[in-house]
Amino acid sequence: MTNAHPASDPSSSPGPVPAASLSVRALAFAYGLVCYAMFLGVFLYAIGWIGNFLTPTRLDGPRTGPLWAAVAVNLGLLTLFALQHSVMARPTFKRWWTRFVPTPVERSTYVLATNLALLAMFVFWRPMGGVIWDIQHPAGRAAMFALNGFGWALVLVTTFLINHFDLFGLRQVWLYLRGRPYTHLRFVTPGPYRMVRHPLYVGWLCVFWFTPTMTAAHLLFAAMTTAYILVAIRLEERNLVEHHGAAYERYRRHTPMLIPRRRRQGPVDGAPAAA
């Protein structure tokens, strides 16, 4: 998972950067490419890991040890991810962090840390056995798979709507390679952002919950990641209000968080237009 509005976060690449040699800028660009390529691999692995196909480790499976140990390990892995993903995204941390990590590669380093946290989860996660529900009817299973696939598609499409390459740090290192300063992206509300404020998180929730077979481990994973999303939204929107002020406040008043509803009036007055 990633922040839903990274392009609107003024701390995503704060301030100007000093001039550097071409070799230094090329090295930063190569680093960004490696982090992005690693993300692509992790993203593809996550599809199989959550869906329980093709990957050597999986979210679900029979329990092989004490239940309390599996719960403890899995909660620890989820906590590690939540702390990494939230703490490193906070503006205060970024201002401190960029004293040590060059500003142009700050986002790529965030992506790298997220990749490592997810890889730890994929490797050390412990299936817990137990079945909460198991839909056997072909139509029901097809519907669950369709909704799950819709979630993955929504996640991917949404990242491009809010600038995929800025979200994963490639735009930052590309501008740095060319010797151009980073420019913050406008706050826009394209496509599904006109229906809900966080369509990226809607996609993740579809991925986590729409499964024909829900096991105990899957339920723990889905419940904890949902709780994390609800907390992350509050933290993220606080930063967005601080940066965009009244414009985001109007957007928040007129656009639901996660569940679409019929608009009671026309477009939000003063809301930024879609790019």
C-alpha positions in Angstrom: 0.0 0.0 0.0 0.9 3.6 -0.6 -0.3 7.0 0.4 -3.3 7.9 -1.6 -2.3 11.5 -2.4 1.5 11.5 -2.4 1.6 14.1 -5.2 -0.3 16.5 -2.9 2.1 16.0 0.0 4.5 19.0 0.2 7.0 16.8 2.0 7.2 14.2 -0.8 10.3 15.9 -2.1 10.9 19.0 0.0 12.9 22.0 -1.1 15.6 22.6 -3.7 18.5 20.3 -4.0 22.2 21.3 -4.5 23.9 20.9 -7.9 25.6 17.6 -8.4 27.8 16.0 -11.0 26.2 14.0 -13.8 27.7 10.7 -12.4 26.0 11.4 -9.0 22.7 12.2 -10.7 23.0 9.1 -12.9 23.6 7.0 -9.8 20.5 8.4 -8.1 18.5 7.7 -11.2 19.8 4.1 -11.3 18.9 3.7 -7.6 15.4 4.9 -8.3 15.0 2.5 -11.2 16.2 -0.5 -9.0 13.7 0.5 -6.2 10.9 0.8 -8.8 11.8 -2.6 -10.4 11.8 -4.2 -7.0 8.3 -2.7 -6.4 7.0 -4.3 -9.6 8.2 -7.7 -8.4 6.7 -7.2 -5.0 3.4 -6.1 -6.4 3.2 -9.1 -8.7 4.2 -11.4 -5.8 1.5 -9.8 -3.6 -1.2 -10.8 -6.1 -0.2 -14.4 -5.9 0.5 -14.3 -2.1 -2.9 -12.9 -1.3 -4.7 -15.0 -3.9 -2.9 -18.2 -3.0 -1.6 -19.1 -6.4 1.8 -19.5 -8.1 3.9 -18.1 -5.2 6.0 -20.4 -2.9 4.7 -18.6 0.2 1.0 -17.8 0.7 -1.4 -15.9 3.0 -3.5 -19.0 3.6 -2.7 -22.6 4.5 -2.8 -25.2 7.2 -1.4 -24.2 10.6 2.0 -25.8 11.4 2.6 -24.6 14.9 0.8 -23.2 18.0 -1.9 -20.7 17.2 -0.7 -18.1 19.6 2.8 -18.2 18.0 1.2 -17.7 14.5 -0.9 -14.8 15.8 2.1 -13.2 17.5 4.3 -13.4 14.5 1.6 -12.2 12.0 0.7 -9.2 14.3 4.4 -8.3 14.5 4.8 -8.3 10.8 1.6 -6.2 10.3 2.8 -3.8 12.9 6.2 -3.5 11.3 4.6 -2.6 8.0 2.2 -0.1 9.5 5.0 1.7 11.4 7.3 1.8 8.4 4.5 2.9 6.1 3.1 5.6 8.3 6.1 7.0 10.2 8.2 7.4 7.0 5.3 9.2 5.3 4.9 11.9 8.0 6.3 15.3 7.1 8.2 15.6 10.4 10.0 12.4 9.8 10.8 13.4 6.2 12.3 16.7 7.3 14.6 14.8 9.7 15.2 11.9 7.3 16.4 14.1 4.4 19.2 15.4 6.5 20.8 12.0 5.8 19.1 10.8 2.6 19.4 13.0 -0.4 16.1 14.7 -1.2 15.8 13.4 -4.8 16.0 9.7 -3.6 13.8 10.2 -0.5 10.7 8.8 -2.2 12.6 5.9 -3.7 14.1 5.0 -0.3 10.5 5.0 1.1 9.5 2.6 -1.7 12.5 0.4 -0.9 11.6 0.3 2.8 8.1 -0.6 1.9 9.3 -3.4 -0.4 11.5 -4.8 2.4 8.6 -4.7 4.9 6.4 -6.6 2.5 9.0 -9.1 1.6 9.5 -9.8 5.3 5.7 -10.4 5.5 5.7 -12.7 2.5 8.6 -14.8 3.9 7.8 -15.0 7.6 3.9 -15.0 7.6 2.4 -18.0 9.3 -0.8 -19.5 8.0 -3.3 -20.2 10.8 -5.7 -22.8 9.3 -9.4 -22.5 10.1 -12.1 -21.5 7.6 -14.4 -18.6 8.3 -16.4 -18.9 5.0 -15.9 -21.0 1.9 -18.2 -20.2 -1.0 -18.7 -23.2 -3.2 -21.3 -22.0 -5.7 -19.7 -21.3 -9.0 -21.5 -17.9 -9.4 -20.5 -16.9 -5.9 -16.9 -17.8 -6.4 -16.9 -16.0 -9.8 -18.3 -12.9 -8.2 -15.7 -12.9 -5.5 -12.9 -13.3 -8.0 -14.3 -10.6 -10.1 -14.5 -8.1 -7.2 -11.0 -9.1 -6.1 -9.7 -8.5 -9.7 -11.6 -5.1 -9.8 -9.7 -4.2 -6.6 -6.3 -4.9 -8.1 -7.3 -3.0 -11.3 -8.5 0.0 -9.3 -5.3 0.1 -7.2 -3.2 0.1 -10.4 -5.3 2.6 -12.3 -5.6 5.0 -9.4 -1.8 5.2 -9.1 -1.6 6.5 -12.7 -4.4 9.0 -12.1 -2.4 10.6 -9.3 0.9 10.3 -11.2 2.3 6.7 -10.9 5.9 7.7 -11.4 5.8 10.5 -8.8 4.2 8.1 -6.3 7.1 5.6 -6.7 9.9 8.1 -6.9 10.8 7.8 -10.6 9.8 11.4 -11.4 12.0 12.7 -8.7 15.1 11.0 -9.8 14.4 11.7 -13.5 14.1 15.4 -12.8 17.3 15.2 -10.8 19.1 13.4 -13.6 18.1 16.2 -16.0 19.2 18.9 -13.5 15.7 20.2 -13.1 14.1 21.2 -9.7 11.3 19.1 -8.4 7.8 20.7 -8.8 4.9 19.7 -6.7 1.9 18.3 -8.5 -1.4 20.1 -8.4 -4.1 18.7 -6.2 -6.6 17.2 -8.6 -9.7 15.0 -8.4 -9.7 12.8 -11.6 -12.1 10.0 -12.3 -12.9 8.0 -9.1 -11.6 10.8 -6.9 -14.8 12.6 -7.7 -16.8 9.8 -6.2 -14.7 9.0 -3.1 -11.7 10.7 -1.5 -9.6 7.5 -1.3 -10.3 5.2 -4.3 -6.8 3.7 -3.9 -7.8 2.4 -0.4 -11.2 1.2 -1.8 -9.2 -1.0 -4.2 -7.1 -2.4 -1.4 -10.2 -3.2 0.7 -11.7 -5.1 -2.3 -8.4 -7.0 -2.6 -8.3 -7.9 1.1 -12.0 -8.8 1.7 -13.4 -10.3 -1.5 -12.2 -13.9 -1.4 -14.2 -17.0 -1.9 -12.4 -18.7 1.0 -11.7 -16.7 4.1 -9.4 -18.3 6.6 -8.4 -17.2 10.1 -5.1 -15.8 8.8 -6.8 -14.0 6.0 -9.3 -12.5 8.4 -6.6 -11.3 10.7 -4.7 -9.8 7.7 -7.9 -8.1 6.3 -9.0 -6.8 9.7 -5.7 -5.3 10.7 -5.0 -3.8 7.3 -8.5 -2.2 7.3 -7.8 -0.7 10.7 -4.5 0.6 9.5 -6.2 2.2 6.4 -8.8 4.0 8.6 -6.0 5.4 10.8 -3.8 6.3 7.8 -6.6 8.2 6.2 -7.0 10.5 9.3 -3.2 11.2 9.3 -3.0 11.7 5.6 -6.0 14.1 5.5 -4.6 16.1 8.3 -1.5 16.8 6.2 -3.6 17.5 3.1 -5.7 20.1 5.0 -2.5 21.8 6.3 -1.2 22.0 2.8 -4.3 22.8 0.7 -6.4 24.5 3.3 -9.9 25.5 2.3 -9.8 23.7 -1.0 -9.3 20.3 0.6 -11.8 21.1 3.3 -14.5 21.7 0.7 -13.5 18.6 -1.1 -13.7 16.6 2.1 -17.2 18.0 3.0 -18.7 17.1 -0.4 -16.9 13.8 -1.2 -17.4 10.7 0.9 -14.3 8.9 2.2 -14.7 5.4 0.9 -18.3 4.6 0.0 -19.8 6.5 -3.0 -23.1 8.2 -2.6 -25.3 10.2 -4.9 -24.3 13.8 -5.1 -26.7 16.2 -3.4 -25.5 19.1 -5.5 -23.2 20.0 -8.4 -19.4 20.1 -8.4 -17.6 21.3 -5.3 -17.2 25.1 -5.4 -13.5 25.9 -5.5 -12.4 22.3 -5.8 -9.3 21.8 -8.1 -10.2 20.6 -11.5 -8.9 17.3 -12.8 -5.8 17.4 -14.9 
